Amino acid sequence: MKKFVITEEEKRRILNLYEQTETLKYSQFTQDFASMIGVPVDQVSWLEALNDNIDQNTKKQYFDLSKNQSKNIGFAISKIIRSNKFDEVIRQMESYSKPMSKDQKSMLDNFVDDLKMIKPVYQKKMNSMSQDEWDKFSQSNFPVDDSFSSETPQPTTTPSSDEKINTDHDRSYDYKLSGGKYYYTTKGQNNWVEAKGKGLEAIKSKVKF
């Protein structure tokens, strides 16, 4: 039987084609988002659920990954803050102009708003911790949604007649307008925290009640 011999050049060409196929498995938006926060693209692959170019069943499979993969994002953001690149990442996201689906753009806009809200909380934690303490904090890998845990949550109460709640603005948080004040909570948790600073401005301008 005659042997089939592949030259080194052919091996490299085949390997390059394989690598290109692997890269193109995800949309440009998912790849770029991963690059902006400094993680491998497969750690945020749930973002493909926002890709209009795949079918609904595949979207659902990706969306089912979102809960666990949010931990990857939280871990990445805590590292970015420690490296003093937080504002740079926000600027990159705000200036991102490549083609996006409506859902991808909405996710990115909401994520930037979330980053602006969590910034003072993360910085407060960082400034009160030694390097070793911060490393342990980062390695705990909690999701972005839990990053407000240093705040004192509002007790759960029965909505009053002048209270309005929005649970449809994004997939991460619920929002409440009560007594002229604005609050947010991790989706479905009812641990309301009063919004302040840029987070308050973002809720006022973007969340409808």
Protein Blocks (a to p, Z undefined) as FASTA:
>chain_A
ZZddddfklmmmmmmmmmmmmmmmpcfklmmmmmmnopafklmmmmmmmpmkbcfklmmm
mmmmmmmmmmmmmmmmmmmmmnopmmmmmmmmmmpcbdcdfklmmmmmmmmmmmmmmmmm
mmmmmmmpcfklmmmmmmnopafklmmmmpccdddddddfkbccdfklpmmbccddeehi
acdddehklpacddehjllmmmmmmmcZZ
